[in-house]
């Protein structure tokens, strides 16, 4: 090998090594963005237990894989505490939120995620029972998820209010609520369309046992809320979501759960 070739080879090796050193340093300097993760199946599954399942986890992984400037991590929170955590700076983002759920007065930037889900009524399938069964709830025993905002209740999620004004059984499990419907312990459960889709895929025999309403309690469009001092701006986060939408990642994550991936707002 000539001396000039040896010099070129050496320079190439140095450049290659420098590339990896700088790349590693850049990765180490990625800005951390903390997403509040509250138990909200199928979006988030028991984050307080360190579980790594759920649609939010998949979304965070895709956000991290599509760029290196930000590193998105999940921080466990709860449905009642999630807005306080955002205001106090414990988290930077609250994801899968809707304007009807009580955050209008909180200082924030918001990003329309252009994802749409719905809440439906589910009853036990019995001979002669049809869609008219869902016309009124006044005479029904209801199974509700504690902390959720329901349109039929004026989006008032207070436990005391729901117990006083409705014949409600409050739990922290959609699965147990649907099981109570199948066993006849309650008359109607309210569940998200996304959760019901996942539940029936895991329990195919329940398809013939359950009557799903054509009546929808609410259709909700998901937003992301960013605290004003978040390390990522609303425009930056919207750009990352659009990249995932264009690459088909949002469809891959959400479409199997009947969550509509809408065109860019």
C-alpha positions in Angstrom: 0.0 0.0 0.0 1.4 3.4 -0.9 1.9 6.1 1.7 -0.9 8.2 0.3 -3.3 5.2 0.5 -2.3 4.6 4.1 -3.0 8.3 4.9 -6.4 8.1 3.3 -7.2 4.9 5.1 -6.1 6.4 8.4 -8.1 9.5 7.8 -11.2 7.4 6.9 -10.8 5.5 10.2 -10.5 8.6 12.2 -13.5 10.2 10.5 -15.5 7.0 11.1 -14.6 6.9 14.7 -15.3 10.6 15.1 -18.7 10.1 13.5 -19.6 7.5 16.1 -18.2 9.5 19.0 -20.2 12.6 18.0 -23.3 10.5 17.2 -23.1 8.9 20.7 -22.6 12.3 22.3 -25.6 13.7 20.4 -27.7 10.8 21.5 -26.6 11.4 25.1 -27.7 15.0 24.8 -31.2 14.2 23.5 -33.7 16.4 25.3 -35.9 14.4 27.6 -39.6 14.8 27.2 -41.8 13.3 29.9 -45.2 12.0 29.0 -47.8 11.5 31.7 -49.0 7.9 31.7 -52.2 7.1 33.5 -54.0 3.8 33.4 -56.3 4.2 30.5 -56.6 0.9 28.5 -55.9 0.2 25.8 -53.9 3.4 25.6 -51.9 2.8 28.8 -51.8 -0.4 30.8 -50.8 -0.1 34.5 -47.8 2.2 34.0 -47.4 2.3 37.8 -46.4 -1.3 37.7 -43.7 -0.7 35.1 -45.7 -2.3 32.4 -44.4 -1.7 28.9 -47.6 -2.5 27.0 -50.2 -0.1 25.6 -50.6 2.2 22.7 -48.9 5.1 24.4 -45.8 3.0 24.9 -45.8 2.1 21.2 -46.3 5.8 20.2 -43.3 6.8 22.4 -41.1 4.1 20.8 -42.0 5.3 17.4 -41.4 9.0 18.3 -37.9 8.0 19.6 -37.1 5.9 16.6 -38.0 8.6 14.0 -35.6 11.2 15.4 -32.7 11.7 17.8 -33.3 15.3 19.1 -35.8 14.3 21.8 -36.1 11.3 24.0 -39.7 10.5 25.1 -40.2 8.7 28.4 -43.3 7.7 30.3 -43.9 9.0 33.8 -46.6 7.2 35.8 -49.5 9.4 36.9 -53.2 8.8 37.5 -56.4 10.1 35.9 -57.3 12.5 38.8 -53.6 13.7 39.2 -52.5 14.0 35.6 -53.3 17.7 35.1 -51.7 18.7 38.5 -48.5 16.8 37.4 -48.5 18.8 34.1 -49.0 22.1 35.9 -46.3 21.4 38.5 -43.8 20.4 35.8 -43.6 16.7 36.8 -44.6 15.9 33.2 -44.3 17.8 30.0 -47.1 16.2 28.0 -50.6 14.8 28.6 -51.6 12.8 25.6 -55.0 11.4 24.5 -57.0 14.3 26.0 -60.3 15.9 24.9 -61.6 19.4 25.5 -64.7 18.0 27.3 -62.5 16.6 30.1 -61.9 19.7 32.1 -58.5 21.2 31.0 -59.6 24.4 29.3 -58.5 26.6 32.2 -55.0 25.0 32.5 -52.2 26.9 30.8 -51.1 24.8 27.9 -50.2 24.5 24.3 -52.3 21.9 22.4 -51.8 19.7 19.4 -54.7 18.0 17.6 -53.5 14.4 17.2 -56.2 13.7 14.6 -57.1 10.5 16.3 -60.7 9.7 17.0 -62.3 7.2 19.4 -65.8 6.8 20.9 -67.6 5.6 24.0 -70.4 3.0 23.6 -72.9 1.2 25.7 -72.7 -2.5 26.2 -75.5 -4.8 27.6 -76.1 -8.5 27.9 -77.5 -10.1 24.7 -80.9 -11.6 25.5 -83.8 -12.8 23.4 -86.0 -9.9 22.3 -83.5 -7.2 23.4 -82.6 -4.7 20.8 -81.2 -1.2 20.3 -84.3 0.3 22.1 -82.8 -1.0 25.3 -80.3 1.8 25.3 -82.8 4.6 24.9 -83.0 5.3 28.6 -80.4 4.7 31.4 -82.6 5.8 34.3 -83.7 2.3 35.1 -80.4 0.6 34.4 -77.6 -0.5 36.7 -74.4 1.0 35.2 -70.8 -0.1 35.3 -68.5 2.9 34.9 -64.8 3.5 35.0 -63.9 5.7 38.0 -62.6 9.1 37.0 -63.9 9.0 33.4 -65.9 11.8 31.9 -69.2 10.6 30.4 -71.5 12.7 28.2 -74.7 11.3 29.6 -73.5 12.6 33.0 -72.7 16.0 31.7 -68.9 15.1 31.8 -69.0 15.3 35.6 -66.5 12.7 36.8 -67.0 13.2 40.5 -67.5 9.9 42.2 -70.1 11.3 44.6 -72.1 12.8 41.8 -72.3 9.6 39.8 -73.3 7.6 42.8 -76.0 10.0 43.8 -77.6 10.6 40.4 -77.2 7.2 38.8 -77.4 3.6 39.8 -73.6 3.3 39.2 -71.0 0.8 40.1 -67.5 2.4 39.8 -64.4 0.4 39.1 -60.9 0.7 37.7 -61.3 -2.1 35.1 -63.2 -2.2 31.8 -62.7 -5.9 31.8 -64.4 -6.4 35.2 -67.2 -4.1 34.1 -67.9 -6.2 31.0 -67.7 -9.4 33.0 -70.3 -8.0 35.3 -72.6 -7.3 32.3 -72.1 -10.9 31.1 -73.0 -12.3 34.5 -76.0 -10.1 34.9 -74.7 -8.2 37.9 -75.1 -4.8 36.0 -77.3 -3.9 33.1 -75.0 -1.6 31.0 -71.3 -0.9 30.9 -69.7 2.1 29.1 -66.5 1.3 27.3 -64.4 2.9 24.6 -64.7 1.5 21.2 -61.0 0.8 21.2 -61.1 -1.2 24.4 -64.1 -3.2 23.3 -62.4 -4.1 20.1 -59.4 -5.4 22.0 -61.6 -7.2 24.5 -63.6 -9.0 21.9 -60.4 -10.0 20.1 -59.2 -11.6 23.3 -62.6 -13.1 24.3 -64.3 -14.0 20.9 -67.0 -16.0 22.7 -68.2 -12.7 24.2 -69.2 -11.4 20.8 -72.4 -13.5 20.9 -73.1 -12.6 24.6 -72.9 -8.9 24.4 -75.1 -6.3 22.7 -73.3 -3.2 21.6 -75.2 0.1 21.2 -75.5 2.0 18.0 -76.0 4.9 20.3 -72.7 6.6 21.1 -72.2 8.4 24.5 -69.5 10.6 23.0 -67.1 10.7 20.1 -63.8 12.2 21.2 -60.9 13.6 19.2 -57.6 13.2 20.9 -55.3 16.1 21.7 -51.9 16.4 23.3 -51.4 19.1 26.0 -47.9 20.6 26.5 -47.1 22.7 29.5 -45.9 26.2 28.4 -42.3 25.5 29.5 -42.1 22.1 27.9 -38.8 21.2 26.2 -40.6 20.6 23.0 -42.9 23.1 21.3 -46.4 22.3 20.0 -45.1 22.9 16.4 -42.2 20.4 16.9 -44.5 17.7 18.4 -47.1 18.2 15.6 -44.3 17.8 13.0 -43.2 14.5 14.6 -46.8 13.2 14.6 -47.2 14.2 11.0 -44.0 12.3 10.1 -45.4 9.2 11.8 -48.7 9.7 10.0 -47.0 10.0 6.6 -44.9 6.9 7.3 -48.0 4.9 8.2 -46.9 4.4 11.9 -50.0 5.9 13.4 -52.2 3.6 11.3 -50.1 0.6 12.3 -50.5 1.5 16.0 -54.1 2.7 16.2 -56.1 1.2 13.4 -56.2 -2.3 14.8 -58.2 -0.8 17.8 -60.7 0.9 15.6 -59.2 4.3 16.5 -59.7 6.5 13.4 -56.5 8.0 12.1 -57.8 11.2 10.4 -56.1 13.5 7.8 -53.8 16.1 9.2 -55.8 19.0 10.7 
